[in-house]
Amino acid sequence: MSKFLEKPLDEVLKNAAPLDFPLRLSEADYEFLTTATGIKDVPALHAHMRDFQKEAYETVWPFPCIRFWAFARLKASTQRLYKDVVKRGKEEKDAYFLDLGSCFGTDVRKAVIDGYPSELVIGVELMKGFVDISTKLFPAVPSPQVYVGDIFDTKTFSDPDAPSILPADLSTLTPIKGKVRAVHCGSFFHLFSEEKQKEIVVLLKEIVSLKEGTTIFGTHIGNKVAGLRESGMYCHDPETWKTLWNEVFGADKIEVKTCLRPSQNFQHMIVWSVLIQ
């Protein structure tokens, strides 16, 4: 994780930017939020979102994506392969869908609303505080399954004492290793060093099913030229990002698509997908 996360919360809050950024949403975002919150009145909806934005920012962690409302906007469902992912989830047995860094569970809730079997959709989040707040933020839809823990912890995907089937309490995800057919990573990779980002890609190769059609996709902060930003954040560019996946999975085994898009808040974002051939 970023060194930013190693500091005490009280210390980080002293230098945190104010929550003064306006809430701007697409029609699809509003449709999801009114469904998930049960609030149709726009001013009331905005007030509801601000209340829990403030709680998360001040009591869990002041991530910029909380300040800039990234958690309120749909990510996974805006990507080109999303409909294929949901279709596969409806048609295949045990086609697990993981959302790494699920935060409030916006995208996993959307997937379930769109018909992905809820028992196959799992959010993965390090900070339990976000998961706890999500049930208050989105009270009008069922809470998704969420594994709370560190993906690098052995018990997460490599627990030698794990049962053969996924435990009801989600104490480990080891039983679904090699069965995952889709992984979404929204605003996730940029939280890690260059070395850790590669470790995550290696881990994903172990987690997912290597059958044709398995999809890994996401969005994160990127650069025109790969390297460290002043904040210490390491950001890939589209070509180095593609190269990383090809090196780990094999260029003849996957199709990697990348696109660098301008971002009002983060300069540039990489929108990407990896499709196993």
Secondary structure, 3 states (H helix, E strand, C coil): CCHHHHCCHHHHHHCCCCCCCCCCCCHHHHHHHHHHHCCCCHHHHHHHHHHHHHHHHHHCCCCHHHHCCHHHCCCHHHCCCHHHHHHHHHHCCCCEEEEECCCCCHHHHHHHHCCCCHHHEEEEECCHHHHHHHHHHCCCCCCCEEEECCCCCHHHHCCCCCCCCCCCCCCCCHHHCCCEEEEEEECCHHHCCHHHHHHHHHHHHHHECCCCCCEEEEEEECCCCCEECCCCCEECCHHHHHHHHHHHHCCCCEEEEEEEEEECCCEEEEEEEEEEC
